[in-house]
């Protein structure tokens, strides 16, 4: 099963990358605000069962893919609601 | 006498680049400094450990996030749990935070710029092995060189660390946006310290400052005490 993990800087955490992106977009004439830059990790997991797969990816996030002190994460599974 | 020159291991990861500077500085301060390879599952007989600066594993994912899985790091964690003194410098600090041996996390500098210059640090605590040679409140001039040295802790964690006296060094002029100007912290047991500045680059008048010798000298002294204890057992 295909899994996608979205990792974001937690709200309130200074995100200088997001600020730089925002200021560049503004220079291009896009009136944007509050840009935040995170990370995407695509994975192939063995389990075909969505619950098992999700639980496994959650453990991956807690142990490596995200630093829970500064980052939040969201898991998307292919074909899962 | 073996206890006269305590042995201190400097762990080199792929991408470390200050390991030799650290070895040389420790030797000049009276230690028998030995390189340790990241893939080694066991440490040699050492009385102190330095995790040096650099860009271990290319800083992939997050700085220090991959290095913490190196076989040598399991041995370092056991050494620390046994009370052994461990000093993480720059990337070494990032690794110790990722490994959960030190509190907080390091984020990209607020300026997004790599900063490379001497900075002034205020010694907040001298009740750690690493700052025992400093005067309370002493200003230390030590260089920094990092792109991700913005130390972060949320309000609750910061309050806890302040109350425990775990904030050891602060920047006089914050160069990276770190919370509460924090430049260096210790663990609750006070035998593991991390700092972004590079004491190994400030041990010789030719380098502009010898203040780094106070930090590394403190580690050498702690390692000497530990080897005397282990010899007498």
Contacts between the chains, C-beta under 8 A, distances in Angstrom:
chain1	res1	chain2	res2	distance
A	13	B	107	7.2
A	13	B	152	6.8
A	14	B	107	7.1
A	14	B	110	6.0
A	14	B	150	7.2
A	14	B	152	7.9
A	14	B	177	6.3
A	16	B	108	5.6
A	16	B	109	7.1
A	16	B	110	5.4
A	16	B	111	7.1
A	16	B	112	4.6
A	16	B	177	7.7
A	17	B	108	6.5
A	17	B	112	6.9
A	20	B	112	5.8
A	64	B	61	7.3
A	64	B	65	6.7
A	65	B	61	7.5
A	67	B	62	6.0
A	67	B	65	7.4
A	67	B	98	7.1
A	67	B	105	5.4
A	69	B	104	7.2
A	69	B	105	4.8
A	69	B	152	7.1
A	69	B	153	7.6
A	69	B	154	7.2
A	69	B	157	7.8
A	70	B	105	4.9
A	70	B	107	6.3
A	70	B	152	5.8
